[in-house]
């Protein structure tokens, strides 16, 4: 774990150890350092500052209660980012309780026990954001009407061509194109409410 100097006299490692021993002041110093970054992370997912701040506060509460589980395999900031994104994802789930089946799929894919490591030049936060973006895409597919969703799944999941989808579903190619167009529009509307336009 990288040693980071947070205050003039204390390093991050020292503050973490003191916080593990029950020193709330030491933990508050960690909160001051990472709170703005965690709020930005939550805002990227929730597109709402108030919800992002609530999720971040919940994340730090969870971090304080689970400090004994931080082993230092990844950086402290990465550990906090994962907790924050889990809290933000929980907020998204509460917004869309009607989509129970889809939420179960997202939950199954969100395995907290597995650390996420960066690759191909990405930093850990970018890796986590990419993972949660994938979850949002899965959620957006759940917004598509069933009559259009089957064509969208064959296109996105099975990477089938329009002609192949038409053959599988036994419908005209032009009908498939209409289904895909309307499906994409539905997904786009969902994503634009929760992600920056560029990412959506």
Secondary structure, 3 states (H helix, E strand, C coil): CCCCECCCCCEHHHHHHHHHCCCHHHHHHHHHHHHHHHHHHHHHHHCCHHHHHHHHHHHHHHHHHCHHHCCCCCCHHHHHHHHHHHHHHHHHHHHCCCCHHHHHHHHHHCCCCCCCCCCCCCCHHHHHHHHHHHHHHHHHHCCCCHHHHHHHHHHHCCCCCHHHHHHHHCCCHHHHHHHHHHHHHHHHHHHHCCCCCCCC
